[in-house]
Amino acid sequence: MLLDILTIMLCVAVSAADSADPPAPSNDDILSLFQDKLKMPDPSVTGGLTVDDLVLVECALNNPYETVEETATIDQEEEYLCAYVYFQVSKIEGEGLGHYSDVAEATMRYPLFKTCVDFVNELNADEANTAEFEVNFFCDMTQEEKSPYSQGNPPGMNPPGSSYDGGASTQATGSFILLISVFFNLAI
């Protein structure tokens, strides 16, 4: 990801040398740069929005869920879609799912991502929670895909000697029930 960001910045810098008011890299430039990492979902699941409705360079460079407050502002289709772009281009190799193979996979995973963002926002809005929840690599996974990360056990219930907590989306320790609900997307 760092190399990709540096490439974008280099494109902007080269444009700046050629012009007093450099244009941002086009969506086509960004799609070309991230061709193996970025697949846009079909408009049938995005409220009709397409890549043409976004400024991809802004989506790819700006973390829309860096803080709880920023995540809480994601409530419009364009914001979800832009957050989904960032989610895809910022994936870490070997963590969670790999990059999507095609539009069909991106289309299937986009609603999962939106549901996860909404769930994270609901948990953070609940003043009874003492934890801060965040978007993480589980947000585009099905329940079946999440299961191996906990060895089939709820978070915090792995065998002695195992340090993995099941991938609970918390920055601080919250109640055990909330950890389970985040991992399994249970309504509490």
WOJO-V346316 format. One record per backbone hydrogen bond with DSSP energy under -1.0 kcal/mol. CO is the residue of the C=O (numbers start at 1). NH is the residue of the N-H. Records with the same first field share a line. If there is no record, write none. Layout:
BEGIN
CO->NH ; NH
END
This chain:
BEGIN
1->5
2->6
3->7
4->8
5->9
6->10
7->11
8->12
9->13
10->14
11->15
12->16
13->17
14->18
26->30
27->31
28->32
29->33
30->34
32->35
34->37 ; 38
42->45
43->48
46->49
50->53
51->54
55->58 ; 59
56->60
57->61
58->62
67->71
68->72
70->73
71->74
73->75
76->80
77->81
78->82
79->83
80->84
81->85
82->86
83->87
84->88
85->89
86->90
88->91
92->95
102->106
103->107
104->108
105->109
106->110
109->113
110->114
111->115
112->116
113->117
114->118
115->119
116->120
117->121
118->122
119->123
120->124
121->125
122->126
126->129
132->171
136->139
138->141
142->146
143->147
146->149
147->150 ; 152
148->151
150->153
154->157
159->162
168->170
169->134
175->179
176->180
177->181
178->182
179->183
180->184
181->186
END
